[in-house]
Each structure stands twice: as structure tokens, then as C-alpha cells.
Amino acid sequence: MDSLLASAANFVSISHELYINGGAVPSSGDARLPIYDPSTGMQIASTVDATAQDVDRAVTSAFNSFKSGIWKDMRPAERERILLRLADLVERDAEILAQLETLEQGKSLAISRALEAGGAQTWIRYVAGLATTITGKTFDVSIPFPPDARYTSYTRRTPVGVVAGIIPWNFPLLIGVWKVLPALAAGCSVVAKPAETTPLTLLYLARLATEAGVPDGVFNVVTGRGTVAGSQLVNHPLVSKISFTGSTPVGKAIARSCADSLKRFSLELGGKNPAIVLDDADLEQTVQGLMLASFLNQGQVCAACSRIYVTDKMFEPLRNALTQAIQNMTVGAGMNLQAQINPVVSAAQQKKILSYVQNADTEAEQVIIGQNGPNAEGYYVPPTLIINPSPEAACVTEEIFGPVLTLTRTSDGNEALQLANTSSFGLAASVWTQNLQAAMTLPAQLEAGTVWVNSHVMIDPNMPFGGLKQSGSGADFGSDWLDSFTIQKSICIRH
């Protein structure tokens, strides 16, 4: 069990306020939201439950900073320098950020170190470089009037304005970076709202941004419930774009709200991500890869593998190997680096996941359940494998977002493909095979925005990531990432 840094403990213990115009600001109301340690169920801190007036103050601060030009009119190389400085500060305070993440979210400290604090540095540095790569195009045009006129036409991209980033609780720091940093690199000003259960790392990141040199008012944070703070952000007339990661029902509601005002939005939503395992798959590689893909962060990953379709020859070997691996997984607190499964984020999430497991008893051939958690008050869910469930079962059709995996026998790859595509979601998928033809053809046929072969859930800032169907609209990452945070203007000059 790793010990808590004094600096992390001190940050947890302070009275957390809103972060507006470069500093901590008290709320106009008195309501606060508790923050719990998922490993014990005990409250460790609280944050402001923002009012509509609080959100308006934050948006107005961002809007005023944008209109002033203090950030958007800064030389791109200078914005890049400041954002690279932010990455250096995240690296400096990486252990503090990692421990805060584990304390409030529950995940393994090893994952917080590698994917949250470590990943944040990588993504910040990548997107900082994009600040100096925004380009336009020139065009030859054939405008015929007046006959003696000449025209030069070109496009340029300008920042969209105030961006509202709404961040989920599964990777609060890393996904917070995905919402805030491309907007900043493009020259926008930002109001970010973390999930009410996991606000600490984003509040800490905002302080680091000010220390790095991001001007006051450019990066603001409001904490609070989605029903008040989130709704007010989505509907605020001074917000030009919404960037949201979360559930499909909430994403649909945001899209409907944005449609009324024709506000720009990008949505990264749910997934029910399949894996297809063919007869010739390498068993050891497949088991290792699928265990990581399914149980990373207790399955609380939008791209996690949650459905496996395996051909007949490989079914029993894979079933036996997965059963043994799941029953051998150790369960414990995130600060315990020996634990392979940690608590889920909240009591509500724990209750939801367990209801799917209980219902699966009547929907499947067999339910295999691993070890329970060490603390009855913690939000633990044992790793679970559901064998041959009904295709209509809720555990197959609905996003559980927990350490629950289904395994279904199929006659061949074609049946596996058909079942994999029978979903309203289309975020991610994987194929496990040593056959080159299958590796080249099946990914194109899978209805998913990202498809891996002999891997799953691995991402990179240079590889675009987005979903099909009800898994979202738009994509993050890649060299074109800033396009959705900018407006393309055509300029035509007669001379």
C-alpha cells in the first residue's frame, strides 16, 4: 500500500471552490457536493454545487478573455510554449495528480500514474504542437464579373469562441485534458465542468495552467450537478461549442439543446464493444489482451471490450483460460499496487452493475464471479464472466460500464461478425487472429469507429478516435483535432 503524499493530503483537505478568472472563487449559493473514497465509502472532501449564477460568472469570464484577444491573438508559438510549460508542471506534480485521481475515482495508482498523469503529459505535448500547425488553403477561382477583375481566394481558421468541456468520472484528468487542451491550442477560452464525484484533479490542473502562464479567465472550472451546472453551460448563449464525453442519453439531450441554437457540439458517448476471436488466434496473447481490455479501470472505459464472440474451436480453451484468470484476480483498494481489480467510482455505479450481474442468472448458461472486495463499505464489484447469454439479454445489449464480460460461442467468423454488429453502439471493436486475410477484411466490416487487431483499448494522440451510431458524433485526436474548435472562413479579395 503506497503512502499518501502530504501535498496530496493537503489539497484534499482544503475548502474547494470554483476556479474563475485565474483563482478560487466562492459560490453564490451554499450547497456543496461530497467526494468519497471509493475504497472505503468515506467522505474525504467536498466541492461547490454551482448555481446558474456561478456558471454565468464563469462563462462571462471566458467570454471576456476571448473578446479581449489576450489568448486568441497571442502568437501561436507563445501559446505552444505555455502549454508545453503546463505539461512540464504536470510532470513535476505527477505523483500528486495520480494520488488525487486514485483517492476520488478508485482506480489503481499504477493506472493513475501511467494513463492519467503520464498520459496527460503526452497528450498536452502533442496538442501544444498543433497550436502552430493551423493552416488554410489558397484557391484559383473563376468568378467572371466584372470581366476585368482578378480575385485571390483563401481560407483561414479562427477559434470558435467559448468552449464548454463536460468531463466524465472514469478518467477525470486525462479526458479533462482532451476537452480543455485542444480548445486552448486553437485559441479558445474554456469553461470545464468535471463530474460531481471526481472534480479534484481538474481543479488542480486549472491551478497549474495559471502557473504555466495561461491568462486569467481563459481556463475556468465549475463544479456541480449536470442538472444545473451542466444544463446551464449547454444552454448559455455565450458558449459557442460543447465538447462532451458521457452517456448516450445525456449526449442526445445535449444534441437536442444545441440544435435549438445551432451551437456546435462533439459527443463521445457509450460503447458495447465486441471482440471477435477466430480459430487461429494465439490463446495466450488473446487472454492477456482481453483481460486488459475488459477489466482496465474495472471496465469503466468507453472503449472497453464487453462482448466476446468466439468461434467453436477456440470456445472451450478461451472459456477455461478466462475463467481461471478472473477467479485468480486480486481485489483491493487502488492504493494497493498488488490489487488487479479496484472499487468502482460510486455506490450508485456499484448498485447498477450488480443489478446486471444478478439478472444474468436467468439470461445466460453460466455466470462466473471472481473475488469480492476487502471492505464491505467500499464500492467493490467482483470481476464477472457471463457465458452464452441470450442475444436479447440486458448484459449484451446495454452498456454496463463495469467489470462484467460476456462470452458467446459462434459457428464461424461470419456469425461472430453479424452478432458483433447487432448493437446500437459503434465505438470500438477488435479482431483476434493470425490470418492476414481476416485481419485485413474483418475490421472494414465491423461497425465501429476504431478497430484493433490482436489488441484492444490501446490509443494514441496521433490516432483519431470517435464513434458510429449511438456512440457519438465527431472525433478526437489526430492532426486535424483542432478543426472542430475553429471556424473555417473563406476570404475572397478582388484586386
TORZA-296188 format. One record per residue (C-alpha): x, y, z; residue in one letter. Coordinates in steps of 0.1 Angstrom, whole numbers, plus 2048, in hexadecimal, padded with zeros to 3 digits. Each point is the difference from the previous one (the first is absolute). Layout:
N
  px  py  pz residu
   X   Y   Z      a
...
// end
This chain:
495
  px  py  pz residu
 800 800 800      m
 810 821 7F5      d
 7FF 81C 819      s
 7EE 821 7F8      l
 816 81E 7F9      l
 7FC 81D 818      a
 7FA 817 7E3      s
 7E4 7EA 7F3      a
 7F0 7FE 822      a
 802 825 804      n
 7EF 807 7DF      f
 7E4 7E8 80A      v
 7FB 811 821      s
 7FB 824 7F3      i
 7DE 80F 7FA      s
 7FC 7FC 7DB      h
 7EF 81D 7ED      e
 7FA 809 7DC      l
 81D 809 7EA      y
 7F8 820 7ED      i
 815 81B 7F1      n
 821 7F1 80D      g
 7F7 7F8 824      g
 7E9 7EF 819      a
 7DE 811 802      v
 7E4 7F8 819      p
 7DE 7F6 7F4      s
 7E2 817 801      s
 7EE 7E3 812      g
 806 7EB 81E      d
 7FC 7DC 7F2      a
 81E 7E9 7FE      r
 806 7DE 7F2      l
 812 7E4 813      p
 81E 7EE 7F2      i
 804 7DC 80B      y
 81D 7E8 801      d
 7F2 7E2 7EC      p
 816 7E7 813      s
 7F0 808 822      t
 7E0 813 7F7      g
 80B 81C 818      m
 7FE 825 7F7      q
 822 810 7FB      i
 7F7 823 7F3      a
 7E4 815 7F0      s
 7FD 819 7E3      t
 7E8 81B 7F6      v
 7DE 7F6 7F1      d
 800 81D 7E8      a
 7E2 816 7FA      t
 7F4 80E 7DF      a
 80F 821 80B      q
 822 7EF 806      d
 800 7F1 7DD      v
 7F7 822 7F1      d
 81E 810 812      r
 817 7E5 7F2      a
 7F3 803 7DD      v
 801 826 801      t
 824 7FE 80C      s
 809 7E9 7E3      a
 7ED 816 7E7      f
 811 820 80C      n
 822 7F0 7FD      s
 7F8 7F4 7DD      f
 7F4 822 7F4      k
 81E 811 80F      s
 817 7EB 7EA      g
 818 7FA 81D      i
 802 7DB 7F6      w
 7F1 7FC 7DD      k
 816 81C 7F1      d
 81F 7F4 811      m
 81B 7F3 7E8      r
 7FA 7DA 7FB      p
 824 7F9 80A      a
 7FA 812 821      e
 7E0 7EC 806      r
 814 7E0 7F9      e
 81B 80B 818      r
 7E7 805 81C      i
 7EF 7DF 7FA      l
 821 7EE 7FF      l
 808 810 822      r
 7DF 7F2 80C      l
 80B 7DD 7F6      a
 820 806 814      d
 7EC 80A 81F      l
 7EA 7E1 7FC      v
 820 7EC 7FF      e
 80D 811 81E      r
 7E0 7F9 814      d
 7F8 7DF 7F0      a
 800 7EC 821      e
 7E9 81A 810      i
 7E8 7FE 7E3      l
 801 7DA 7FF      a
 7F9 7FC 825      q
 7E3 819 7FE      l
 7F2 7EC 7E3      e
 801 7E0 813      t
 7F2 80F 81F      l
 7E1 80E 7EF      e
 7FB 7E7 7E4      q
 80B 7DF 80F      g
 816 7F4 7E3      k
 823 7F0 806      s
 81B 818 808      l
 815 7EF 7E5      a
 7E5 809 7E6      i
 7FE 824 80E      s
 825 804 7FC      r
 803 7F1 7DD      a
 7DF 80A 7EF      l
 7F5 81E 813      e
 81E 814 80B      a
 817 7F0 7E6      g
 7E7 801 7E4      g
 7F6 824 808      a
 824 80B 7F9      q
 801 7EE 7DF      t
 7DF 80E 7F4      w
 808 823 80B      i
 821 800 7EE      r
 7F0 7F2 7E1      y
 7E5 819 7FE      v
 817 81D 809      a
 812 7F9 7E0      g
 7E0 803 7ED      l
 7FD 825 80A      a
 81A 809 7E6      t
 7F2 7EA 7E4      t
 7DE 810 7F9      i
 7FF 807 7DB      t
 7E9 80B 7E4      g
 800 7FB 7DA      k
 802 817 7E2      t
 7E9 7FB 7E2      f
 7FF 809 7DC      d
 7DD 80D 7F9      v
 7EE 808 7E0      s
 7E9 81C 809      i
 7F6 810 7DF      p
 7F4 822 80B      f
 809 81B 7FA      p
 814 7F4 7E2      p
 820 812 808      d
 801 7F6 825      a
 819 7E9 810      r
 7FA 7ED 821      y
 815 7EF 81A      t
 7EE 7E8 817      s
 80C 7ED 81E      y
 7F3 7F1 821      t
 80B 805 823      r
 7F6 7F1 821      r
 7F7 815 81E      t
 7F7 7F4 824      p
 7DC 7F8 805      v
 7FC 814 820      g
 7F7 7F3 823      v
 801 7DA 803      v
 7EE 7ED 81B      a
 811 7DF 808      g
 7EB 7E7 814      i
 815 7E4 80E      i
 7F7 7DE 80D      p
 80B 7EE 81F      w
 813 7E2 7F2      n
 820 813 7F5      f
 7FB 823 80F      p
 823 80D 7FA      l
 808 7F1 7DE      l
 7DE 806 7F1      i
 801 823 810      g
 81F 806 7EC      v
 7EF 7F3 7E0      w
 7E4 81A 806      k
 815 81E 80A      v
 821 7FE 7EE      l
 7F5 800 7DB      p
 7E9 81D 808      a
 81D 813 80F      l
 818 7F7 7E4      a
 7E6 80D 7E7      a
 7FE 821 812      g
 7DE 7FB 811      c
 7F7 807 824      s
 7F2 7E4 815      v
 7E8 7F8 81C      v
 804 7DC 80B      a
 7E8 7ED 816      k
 80D 7E0 810      p
 7E9 7E5 80C      a
 7F2 807 823      e
 811 7E1 80E      t
 823 807 7F2      t
 809 825 7FF      p
 821 802 812      l
 819 7F9 7E4      t
 7F0 81A 7E9      l
 801 81A 81B      l
 824 7F9 805      y
 807 801 7DA      l
 7F0 823 7FE      a
 818 80C 81B      r
 81D 7F2 7EC      l
 7F4 811 7E0      a
 800 822 812      t
 823 7F8 80C      e
 80B 7F7 7DD      a
 7F5 822 7F3      g
 7DC 7FA 7F2      v
 7F0 823 805      p
 7E5 805 81A      d
 7DE 7F8 7F3      g
 80B 7E9 7E4      v
 7FD 7DF 814      f
 7E3 7FF 819      n
 7F2 7E3 814      v
 7DD 7FD 80E      v
 7F7 7E2 816      t
 7DC 7F5 805      g
 7E4 7EA 7F4      r
 7F8 7FA 7DC      g
 7DC 80A 805      t
 80A 823 80A      v
 824 809 7F7      a
 801 7E9 7E2      g
 7DF 80B 7F2      s
 808 824 805      q
 821 7FC 7ED      l
 7EF 7EF 7E3      v
 7E5 81A 7FD      n
 815 81F 807      h
 7FF 818 7E2      p
 825 80A 803      l
 80C 7DC 7FD      v
 808 7F8 7DB      s
 809 7DB 803      k
 7F9 7E3 817      i
 819 7E3 803      s
 7F0 7E4 813      f
 80A 7DD 80B      t
 7E7 7EB 812      g
 7E0 7EB 7FC      s
 7EC 7FE 7E1      t
 7DF 80C 80F      p
 811 820 80D      v
 812 805 7DF      g
 7DF 7FE 7EE      k
 7F2 81A 817      a
 81E 817 7FA      i
 7FC 7FC 7DA      a
 7DC 80A 802      r
 808 81E 814      s
 81C 80B 7E9      c
 7E9 7FB 7E2      a
 7E9 81B 80C      d
 81C 81A 7FF      s
 815 7EF 7E5      l
 81C 7FE 819      k
 81D 7EA 7F6      r
 806 7E0 813      f
 815 7E1 801      s
 7F4 7E1 812      l
 814 7E1 80B      e
 7E6 7E9 80F      l
 7FA 7DD 80A      g
 80D 7DF 7F3      g
 7F8 7DB 801      k
 820 7F5 7F0      n
 804 7DE 7F1      p
 81E 7EA 7FA      a
 801 7E4 7E6      i
 817 7E3 807      v
 806 7E9 7E3      l
 80C 7DC 800      d
 825 808 7FA      d
 803 81B 81B      a
 81E 7FD 817      d
 7F0 7F5 820      l
 819 810 819      e
 802 821 7ED      q
 7DA 801 7FD      t
 7F9 7F9 825      v
 81A 81A 80B      q
 7F2 81A 7E8      g
 7DC 7FA 808      l
 805 800 826      m
 810 822 7FC      l
 7E6 80D 7E8      a
 7E3 7F4 816      s
 80C 808 823      f
 816 81F 7FD      l
 7F2 819 819      n
 7E6 7E6 80A      q
 7F1 801 7DD      g
 7F7 825 804      q
 80F 808 7DE      v
 7EB 80B 7E3      c
 815 7EA 7E8      a
 802 7E2 817      a
 7F8 7DE 7F2      c
 7DF 7F4 80F      s
 7F5 7E5 7E6      r
 815 7E4 7F3      i
 7F5 7EB 7E3      y
 816 7E1 7FB      v
 7FF 7E5 7E6      t
 7F9 7DC 80A      d
 823 7F2 800      k
 80D 81C 817      m
 7E2 802 817      f
 809 7E6 81B      e
 825 80A 802      p
 7F7 825 803      l
 7E4 7F9 818      r
 817 7EC 817      n
 81C 819 7FE      a
 7EA 81E 807      l
 7EF 7EE 81D      t
 821 7F8 811      q
 80D 823 7FA      a
 7E1 811 80E      i
 7FE 7EA 81F      q
 825 807 807      n
 7FD 826 7FE      m
 807 811 821      t
 7E8 81B 80C      v
 80A 81E 815      g
 804 825 804      a
 810 815 7E4      g
 81D 80A 817      m
 808 7DB 802      n
 816 7F9 7E2      l
 7FB 7DB 803      q
 7DB 802 7FA      a
 7F4 7F9 7DD      q
 7DC 80A 805      i
 7F8 820 813      n
 7DF 810 80B      p
 7E9 810 7E7      v
 7FB 825 803      v
 7E0 803 815      s
 7E5 7EE 813      a
 7E7 807 7E5      a
 817 7F1 7E5      q
 806 7E2 816      q
 7DB 7FA 804      k
 7FA 804 7DB      k
 81B 7E7 7F6      i
 7F5 7E6 81A      l
 7DC 801 7F3      s
 80C 7F5 7DE      y
 814 7E3 80F      v
 7E2 7F5 815      q
 7E9 800 7E2      n
 819 7EC 7EB      a
 7F9 7E1 815      d
 7E0 7FC 7EC      t
 80E 80C 7DF      e
 81F 7EB 7FB      a
 80E 7DD 801      e
 818 808 81D      q
 80C 81E 814      v
 824 7FE 80D      i
 807 818 81C      i
 823 809 80E      g
 80B 80B 822      q
 7EE 81A 815      n
 80F 820 80D      g
 812 803 822      p
 7EA 81B 80E      n
 7DA 7FB 801      a
 7FB 826 801      e
 815 806 7E0      g
 7F0 800 7DE      y
 80E 7DE 7F4      y
 7F2 7EB 7E4      v
 810 7DE 7FA      p
 80D 7F9 7DD      p
 7E5 7EC 7EE      t
 7FE 7EA 7E1      l
 7DE 7F8 7F1      i
 7FF 7E1 7EA      i
 7EA 7FE 7E1      n
 7E6 81A 80A      p
 7E0 805 7EB      s
 806 819 7E4      p
 7E4 815 80D      e
 80D 800 824      a
 806 821 810      a
 824 7F6 807      c
 805 7FD 7DB      v
 7ED 81E 7F3      t
 806 81B 81A      e
 81F 811 80B      e
 809 7F3 823      i
 820 814 805      f
 80E 7E8 81A      g
 816 7E1 803      p
 7E7 7EA 7EE      v
 808 7ED 7E0      l
 7EA 7E9 7EA      t
 80E 7E2 7ED      l
 7EB 7F2 7E3      t
 807 7E1 7EB      r
 7FB 805 7DA      t
 802 7E8 7E3      s
 819 814 7EC      d
 80D 823 7F9      g
 7E2 80B 7EC      n
 7E8 7F9 81C      e
 818 811 818      a
 800 81F 7E9      l
 7DA 800 7FE      q
 7FC 7FF 826      l
 81C 819 805      a
 7EE 819 7EA      n
 7DE 7FA 810      t
 802 81D 817      s
 7F4 824 802      s
 824 80A 809      f
 81E 803 7EA      g
 81E 80D 813      l
 81B 7E5 7FF      a
 806 7DC 7F8      a
 81C 7E7 7FB      s
 80A 7E1 7EC      v
 817 7E5 80D      w
 810 7EB 7E5      t
 821 7F5 7F0      q
 7F0 800 7DE      n
 80A 81D 7EA      l
 7E1 7FF 7EB      q
 7E9 801 81E      a
 815 81C 810      a
 7FC 815 7E0      m
 7DB 7F9 7F9      t
 7ED 7FE 821      l
 80A 822 80D      p
 7F0 811 7E2      a
 7E0 7ED 806      q
 7FD 807 825      l
 7E9 81E 808      e
 817 812 817      a
 814 820 7FF      g
 820 7EF 80C      t
 809 7DB 7F9      v
 81F 7EF 80E      w
 810 7DF 7F4      v
 810 7EB 81B      n
 7FC 81D 818      s
 7E4 814 810      h
 7FC 821 812      v
 823 80E 7F7      m
 7FE 824 7F5      i
 818 81B 7F4      d
 7FD 826 7FC      p
 809 7FD 7DB      n
 7E4 7E6 7F9      m
 7DD 80F 7FC      p
 7E6 7F2 818      f
 7DA 803 7FC      g
 7E1 7EB 7FD      g
 7E5 7F6 7E8      l
 7DA 7FB 806      k
 7F7 809 824      q
 824 802 80B      s
 804 824 7F7      g
 806 81C 7E7      s
 822 80D 7F6      g
 823 7F3 809      a
 81D 80A 817      d
 825 7FD 7FB      f
 815 801 7E0      g
 80F 81C 7EB      s
 7DD 80E 7F9      d
 7F6 802 824      w
 7FE 825 802      l
 7E9 803 7E2      d
 7E1 7FC 815      s
 80B 81C 817      f
 804 818 7E3      t
 7EA 811 7E6      i
 80B 7FD 7DC      q
 7FB 822 7EE      k
 803 805 7DB      s
 80F 821 7F6      i
 7FE 80E 7DD      c
 813 81F 7F6      i
 7FA 813 7DF      r
 81F 812 7F3      h
// end
